[in-house]
Amino acid sequence: MKGSAGVMAAAVAALVCLVGMAAVGAASLASAKLEAQTAADAAALAAAAAAPGTASREAGRLARANGARLEWCRCQVGAGTRRVEVGVSMIRVVPVFGRVTVRASAAAEGVPSMAG
């Protein structure tokens, strides 16, 4: 019986380690998603306020400044306003999951800058 208690303790310790690793991986993945969302929000806001003809360039610049890559940028120009939607991606190394691509999108409305 003494031997079975040691085996049981080892099994419980291994289970606790696995659960801990999974929790760290999940938290890191959630953090990476928040980083991507921040980059998308910044890109959308920059594009909404950018001078005419520069929305995609500004969105890309802000996405890069936040560690992401601009995947797409859609602009709709209305009566004095602009609505933009952007999508970004970033690659992160996440414990347990390894190398992952995280994607996010955002939208914003604004009045385009007249500066060029």
Secondary structure, 3 states (H helix, E strand, C coil): CHHHHHHHHHHHHHHHHHHHHHHHHHHHHHHHHHHHHHHHHHHHHHHHHCCCCCHHHHHHHHHHHCCCEEEEEEEEECCCCEEEEEEEEEEEEECCCEEEEEEEEEEEEECCCCCC
